[in-house]
């Protein structure tokens, strides 16, 4: 579908999708239950002739006479030996197929496809489709259909009387237990589609069910254990399937994720240097929707008078209305820049009238925007589903590129809509208007032999290129900073993945040479040439503190952010002796205090004790300088990187940052991980190790607005759990006989839950101002994490999100498919 057509056409989706193997699965989330029942078929009396049923009952009664009923094994053996025959009577078959809704529907209103069930039964030679179709079982389900009851009334009656009270009781218990099991499985399916963990309500309900089951008498408990054991034996996987994988089938989402086409590019031969792809095809960018003018009842006022604005000027007025209640609107620089750009888009008549932003009244526009926001919040499920479907269709039309014959996701196929530039940290250009991007601004890059993406009707591309030495698909220049913007492939793509792999391999090579490089720059601290001495001192800070290189920037074009090479006189202070932290008791010698704005205007404040020679060099560099002067006035990033490449092929300042992040995590994991800890405690150790990396790289974040409320809820949970532990402890002390074991089990369970909540509280509090995700996604070799999870049996999804797992497929495959332990 072309770029233009996709705006007007939408595909209709069925509720059933393919999992990639030709198998159809239900989008309602019942696949897991269907699979479970197919693996553990319930045998009902409908599936056999009356004569077979009578023989079975006679066998049971004989066995019960020979052996005590407490064993519970006879019943299981007879069920295992019993193989139902397909009914020959066409009359009965019709009755069965046309049964009532109560007999055919599960508690989820799941209606199985009859044709599919019959097909499966023919292939496997198993019981009739009703075994596979029913999600729930009751006493009614095991009775013969009405047609049979009419023909065999007397026989059925005699069959009922042949069952002892004990057998009836067993059957009722079995049915009740099976019903509860299926209800739990159903809840698990639904919960997994919404998140990784159960809600508190479901947990509580499941706990109550477990407690009610534990209240049975001792004999009943023994029977249950034996039945479970027999069922486990019956459902053991074949020798080709590992026993540890004998778990419930994954949910629909997991199946879908697993069945996606995975391009194992890391197993292919490497392309020649500089070549990114051989063939490339895509549909171009998705442009922002056209501006919809405000309704007639929404007015803009200037100096107290209503004023109808032109569409371009009105659109800009809506941009400003969006920040009226924000601190931006109170900043002089923001307002000055906005007014300057806004007037450019006004008509000559509007420019004559509108001269002062303070006289502009955006009240009605703000109220209208708030109303629209509330309307969006109050949308029905159907309306939200429709929007979601439209978004999904956009991904299908624009979000996929075909590179070298493989489908790859595109990261950012939507071009940003026009708006007001906000910037970070008091950016000098905040308030300027980001103009609307049109096809005439866009350069498209695709393969020579591919179909060139079609621009929207009435437009044409700025340029079409066929450059396979670059990885971008589309490019344009944004209007505020004049920077080039690109549409790139997703982080999980081959181009991004291979770049990551090379980055981490270069960092591993640095590990082998870091000793020699350090000896070199330490020797250069005493160099007679000032340029070399400055370079060696800067390199020491890049290595020790993982500082970014820093590039010279025009203060008019961006915020005043600096790195190591662009530090100025005012960014550091020297102390012959000082405390590194306020809480420290002793002072350290030769202390340097750093205080500057780093990337994204995040403040870097740190006090570190340095080598005496470094301290003396800094004193020398600061002589005869004042605020505004460069600290390393004979050094820049380009010359520093050139020097590093002479020491090791491919070495840059960035590689030092990657190396230090990776080696720090590996060392901290060795130090902090206790093999005997439970999974929650191991994850706490991992997060603490990762936090050291985040601190080293200065990955900070502001405390979230809802942090205090979230912590209060967690504290209440801990308080409630403590009460439960106390109650369980009292019950344990008063328990006698067989009840003692159950009470002990419950007490241990509650204590473990309390421990997990306390670990969660500690983890949450320690990480409130640290961003753990950045280092994990961009600086730490993912193979360290995968190897750690593999070694200490921690589920990878507890440490890596879906985004991480998709981006680092290469690392997961390389680490998991070898017996050797990965060491960075």
CORTANOR-V882269 format. One record per residue. SS is DSSP state (hx for helix, st for strand, lp for the rest). OMEGA is omega in whole degrees, 0 to 359 (* if undefined). Layout:
ss->[SS/SS]
omega->[OMEGA/OMEGA]
//
This chain:
ss->[lp/lp/lp/lp/hx/hx/hx/lp/lp/lp/lp/lp/lp/lp/lp/st/st/st/lp/lp/lp/lp/lp/st/st/st/lp/lp/lp/lp/hx/hx/hx/hx/hx/hx/hx/hx/hx/lp/lp/lp/lp/lp/hx/hx/hx/lp/lp/hx/hx/hx/hx/hx/hx/hx/hx/hx/hx/hx/hx/hx/hx/hx/hx/hx/lp/lp/hx/hx/hx/lp/hx/hx/hx/hx/hx/hx/hx/hx/hx/lp/lp/lp/lp/lp/lp/lp/lp/hx/hx/hx/hx/hx/hx/hx/hx/lp/lp/lp/hx/hx/hx/hx/lp/lp/lp/lp/lp/lp/lp/lp/lp/hx/hx/hx/hx/hx/hx/hx/hx/hx/hx/hx/lp/lp/lp/lp/hx/hx/hx/hx/hx/lp/lp/lp/lp/lp/lp/hx/hx/hx/lp/lp/lp/hx/hx/hx/hx/hx/hx/lp/hx/hx/hx/hx/hx/hx/hx/hx/hx/hx/lp/lp/hx/hx/hx/hx/hx/hx/hx/hx/hx/hx/hx/hx/hx/hx/hx/hx/hx/hx/hx/hx/hx/hx/hx/hx/hx/hx/hx/hx/hx/hx/lp/lp/lp/lp/lp/hx/hx/hx/hx/hx/hx/hx/hx/hx/hx/hx/hx/hx/hx/hx/lp/lp/lp/hx/hx/hx/hx/hx/hx/hx/hx/hx/hx/hx/hx/hx/hx/hx/hx/hx/lp/lp/lp/lp/lp/lp/lp/lp/hx/hx/hx/lp/lp/lp/lp/lp/lp/hx/hx/hx/hx/hx/hx/hx/lp/lp/lp/lp/lp/lp/hx/hx/hx/lp/lp/lp/lp/lp/lp/lp/lp/lp/lp/lp/lp/st/st/lp/lp/lp/lp/st/lp/lp/lp/lp/lp/lp/lp/lp/lp/lp/lp/lp/lp/st/st/st/lp/lp/st/st/st/lp/lp/lp/hx/hx/hx/hx/hx/hx/hx/hx/hx/hx/hx/lp/lp/lp/lp/lp/hx/hx/hx/hx/lp/hx/hx/hx/hx/hx/hx/hx/hx/hx/hx/hx/hx/hx/hx/lp/lp/hx/hx/hx/hx/hx/hx/lp/lp/lp/hx/hx/hx/st/st/lp/hx/hx/hx/hx/hx/hx/hx/hx/hx/hx/hx/hx/hx/hx/hx/lp/lp/lp/hx/hx/hx/hx/hx/hx/hx/hx/hx/hx/hx/hx/hx/hx/hx/hx/hx/hx/lp/st/st/st/st/lp/lp/st/st/st/st/st/lp/lp/lp/st/lp/lp/lp/lp/st/st/lp/lp/lp/lp/lp/lp/lp/lp/lp/lp/lp/lp/st/st/lp/lp/lp/lp/hx/hx/hx/lp/st/st/st/lp/lp/lp/lp/lp/lp/lp/lp/lp/lp/lp/lp/lp/lp/lp/lp/lp/st/st/st/lp/lp/lp/lp/lp/lp/lp/lp/st/st/st/st/lp/lp/lp/lp/lp/lp/st/st/st/st/lp/st/lp/lp/lp/lp/hx/hx/hx/hx/hx/hx/hx/hx/hx/hx/hx/hx/hx/hx/hx/hx/hx/hx/hx/hx/hx/hx/hx/hx/hx/hx/hx/hx/hx/hx/hx/lp/lp/lp/lp/lp/hx/hx/hx/hx/hx/hx/hx/hx/hx/hx/hx/hx/hx/hx/hx/hx/lp/lp/lp/lp/lp/lp/lp/lp/lp/lp/lp/lp/lp/lp/lp/lp/lp/lp/lp/lp/lp/lp/st/hx/hx/hx/st/st/st/st/st/st/st/lp/lp/lp/lp/lp/lp/lp/lp/lp/st/st/st/st/st/st/st/st/st/st/lp/hx/hx/hx/lp/st/st/st/st/st/st/st/lp/lp/hx/hx/hx/hx/hx/hx/hx/hx/hx/hx/hx/lp/lp/lp/lp/lp/lp/lp/st/lp/lp/lp/lp/lp/lp/hx/hx/hx/hx/hx/hx/hx/hx/hx/hx/hx/lp/lp/lp/lp/lp/hx/hx/hx/hx/hx/hx/hx/hx/hx/hx/hx/hx/hx/hx/hx/hx/hx/hx/hx/hx/lp/lp/lp/lp/lp/lp/hx/hx/hx/hx/hx/hx/hx/hx/hx/hx/hx/hx/hx/hx/hx/hx/hx/hx/lp/lp/lp/st/lp/lp/lp/lp/lp/lp/hx/hx/hx/hx/hx/hx/hx/hx/hx/hx/hx/hx/hx/hx/hx/hx/hx/hx/hx/hx/hx/hx/hx/hx/hx/hx/hx/hx/lp/lp/lp/hx/hx/hx/hx/hx/hx/hx/hx/hx/hx/hx/hx/hx/hx/hx/hx/hx/hx/hx/hx/hx/hx/hx/hx/hx/hx/hx/hx/hx/lp/lp/lp/st/lp/hx/hx/hx/hx/hx/hx/hx/lp/lp/lp/hx/hx/hx/hx/hx/hx/hx/hx/hx/hx/hx/lp/lp/lp/hx/hx/hx/lp/lp/lp/hx/hx/hx/hx/hx/hx/lp/hx/hx/hx/hx/hx/hx/hx/hx/lp/lp/lp/lp/lp/lp/lp/lp]
omega->[182/180/182/183/185/178/187/183/177/176/175/183/173/177/178/183/178/179/178/179/182/180/179/178/187/181/178/175/181/185/185/181/179/181/181/183/177/180/182/185/174/183/180/182/181/192/183/175/182/180/178/180/182/178/180/181/179/178/180/184/178/180/180/178/183/187/183/183/184/185/178/184/185/183/181/181/181/179/180/183/187/177/183/177/176/182/183/185/178/180/180/180/179/180/184/181/182/181/181/180/183/182/188/185/174/179/177/185/181/180/183/177/186/184/182/181/181/180/180/181/179/182/188/181/183/183/184/187/183/178/182/189/187/175/184/182/175/180/179/185/184/177/178/177/185/181/180/181/181/184/188/184/183/182/181/179/180/178/179/183/181/178/178/178/180/180/178/180/178/182/179/179/180/180/180/181/179/178/180/180/181/177/179/181/180/179/180/179/182/183/181/178/181/183/185/186/177/173/182/181/181/178/182/181/179/178/179/179/178/180/180/178/181/183/178/180/186/181/179/180/179/180/181/181/181/178/180/180/179/181/179/178/182/186/179/178/178/183/180/180/179/182/182/178/182/180/179/181/180/180/182/182/182/179/181/181/183/186/176/179/179/179/181/184/183/178/181/177/181/178/177/181/177/181/182/182/176/176/181/179/177/185/179/182/172/183/180/179/180/180/177/183/179/176/183/183/178/188/168/180/174/182/177/183/177/182/179/183/173/183/182/180/180/179/178/177/178/176/182/179/180/180/182/182/179/181/178/185/180/181/185/182/180/183/180/181/180/182/180/181/182/182/178/183/179/171/180/178/179/179/180/184/186/182/184/181/181/180/180/180/182/188/183/180/178/179/180/179/177/177/180/178/179/178/179/179/185/181/179/178/181/180/178/180/180/179/179/179/178/178/179/179/177/177/179/184/188/190/182/172/177/183/182/176/180/176/178/178/176/187/190/185/179/176/184/179/177/182/178/182/182/180/180/172/177/180/183/180/179/181/177/186/175/186/178/177/180/182/180/177/194/171/181/179/180/181/181/185/182/177/180/180/181/176/176/184/178/181/174/180/175/181/174/181/176/186/182/175/177/184/182/181/179/180/175/180/180/195/186/182/181/181/174/177/185/166/185/175/180/180/181/182/180/184/179/183/181/177/177/181/179/180/182/177/176/178/178/176/178/180/182/185/186/181/180/180/180/178/182/184/175/178/181/177/184/183/179/180/184/181/181/180/178/180/180/180/178/181/176/180/178/180/186/187/181/178/173/183/182/179/178/182/175/185/178/185/181/179/184/179/183/173/186/184/183/177/179/184/186/185/179/174/183/178/177/178/181/175/177/177/180/183/181/179/182/177/178/177/174/183/176/177/177/176/181/176/178/181/181/177/176/184/173/177/184/173/182/173/185/177/183/181/178/180/180/178/180/176/180/182/184/181/177/177/180/180/181/179/179/176/178/187/179/183/170/185/183/181/178/179/178/178/182/179/177/179/180/181/177/183/174/178/181/182/177/181/178/180/183/178/183/183/178/179/183/180/180/178/177/183/191/188/174/183/183/179/172/185/181/180/178/179/175/178/178/181/177/177/179/180/177/177/181/178/179/182/179/178/182/172/177/177/183/182/183/185/183/179/179/179/178/178/180/177/178/177/179/179/179/181/177/178/179/178/179/179/180/179/178/179/179/181/182/183/179/174/183/180/183/181/179/180/178/180/180/180/179/180/180/180/179/178/178/179/179/178/179/177/179/179/179/182/182/182/183/185/185/182/180/177/182/188/186/181/181/185/191/189/183/176/185/181/176/180/181/180/178/178/180/184/186/174/175/179/184/181/177/182/179/174/178/179/178/184/178/182/186/177/181/182/180/181/181/185/185/185/177/179/180/178/181/175/183/*]
//
